[in-house]
Amino acid sequence: MRGRDKLLEVVRGRALLRERAEVALTISDDVLVTLPPGGGPRGVVLDGLPVARREVAQAAEGMAASLRAGADWAQERGAEGLMVLLPDMPDLRQEDLKIAVQAFDKKTILRATSEDGRSGHPVIFPAALLPEMAALTGDEGARALLSCHAVTLCPLPGERAVTDLDTPEEWAAWRARNS
């Protein structure tokens, strides 16, 4: 992003991270946002939202550090599962999250896909896999879990499950399509 923080990009009138947290809150009162140490501007944009926050001291390690924090948090609550909703996917809507939750059987990993079957997000992990998630390392996210456990695919409309914006050019193209 050449120095810009993609989670602070403005989407629908507010910072993307806040907007994604607000969408998550429409389907659950129990939402966790993982943040880098000190929280910084990302923490500020969440002010006033009833979300739990966890600073991830090992954030530089990669995605696994946030997944471990989420798994620990979900286990502490006795949750039936943990939905991983990446905050840099601005096309996912409340109805997409509802579709995923309704399709989740609490036994099998549920993974959203694009309409044409490409793997995407959100992903919901059953409680039985949270201990394994809490042991993940590195920047490969939960790929190890996805490759060695049963996964139920859940198609969502269009490309919403796979629209992930990582560069200024991708943001500009997305804004042009959505203006």
Secondary structure as the mmCIF struct_conf table of DSSP 4:
data_model
#
loop_
_struct_conf.conf_type_id
_struct_conf.id
_struct_conf.beg_label_comp_id
_struct_conf.beg_label_asym_id
_struct_conf.beg_label_seq_id
_struct_conf.end_label_comp_id
_struct_conf.end_label_asym_id
_struct_conf.end_label_seq_id
TURN_TY1_P TURN_TY1_P1 ARG A 2 GLY A 3
HELX_RH_3T_P HELX_RH_3T_P1 LYS A 6 LEU A 8
BEND BEND1 GLU A 9 GLU A 9
STRN STRN1 VAL A 10 VAL A 11
TURN_TY1_P TURN_TY1_P2 ARG A 12 GLY A 13
STRN STRN2 ARG A 14 ALA A 15
HELX_RH_AL_P HELX_RH_AL_P1 LEU A 16 LEU A 25
TURN_TY1_P TURN_TY1_P3 THR A 26 ILE A 27
BEND BEND2 ASP A 29 ASP A 29
STRN STRN3 LEU A 32 LEU A 35
TURN_TY1_P TURN_TY1_P4 PRO A 37 GLY A 38
HELX_RH_AL_P HELX_RH_AL_P2 GLY A 40 VAL A 45
TURN_TY1_P TURN_TY1_P5 LEU A 46 GLY A 48
BEND BEND3 LEU A 49 LEU A 49
STRN STRN4 ALA A 52 GLU A 55
TURN_TY1_P TURN_TY1_P6 ALA A 57 GLN A 58
HELX_RH_3T_P HELX_RH_3T_P2 ALA A 59 GLU A 61
HELX_RH_AL_P HELX_RH_AL_P3 MET A 63 ARG A 77
TURN_TY1_P TURN_TY1_P7 GLY A 78 GLY A 78
BEND BEND4 GLU A 80 GLU A 80
STRN STRN5 GLY A 81 VAL A 84
TURN_TY1_P TURN_TY1_P8 PRO A 87 ASP A 88
TURN_TY1_P TURN_TY1_P9 PRO A 90 ASP A 91
HELX_RH_AL_P HELX_RH_AL_P4 GLN A 94 ALA A 103
BEND BEND5 LYS A 106 THR A 108
STRN STRN6 ILE A 109 THR A 113
TURN_TY1_P TURN_TY1_P10 GLU A 115 ASP A 116
STRN STRN7 SER A 119 PRO A 126
HELX_RH_3T_P HELX_RH_3T_P3 ALA A 127 LEU A 129
HELX_RH_AL_P HELX_RH_AL_P5 LEU A 130 MET A 133
TURN_TY1_P TURN_TY1_P11 ALA A 134 ALA A 135
BEND BEND6 GLY A 138 GLU A 140
TURN_TY1_P TURN_TY1_P12 GLY A 141 ALA A 142
HELX_RH_AL_P HELX_RH_AL_P6 ARG A 143 CYS A 148
BEND BEND7 HIS A 149 HIS A 149
STRN STRN8 VAL A 151 PRO A 155
BEND BEND8 PRO A 157 PRO A 157
TURN_TY1_P TURN_TY1_P13 GLY A 158 VAL A 162
BEND BEND9 THR A 167 THR A 167
HELX_RH_AL_P HELX_RH_AL_P7 PRO A 168 ARG A 177
TURN_TY1_P TURN_TY1_P14 ASN A 178 ASN A 178
#
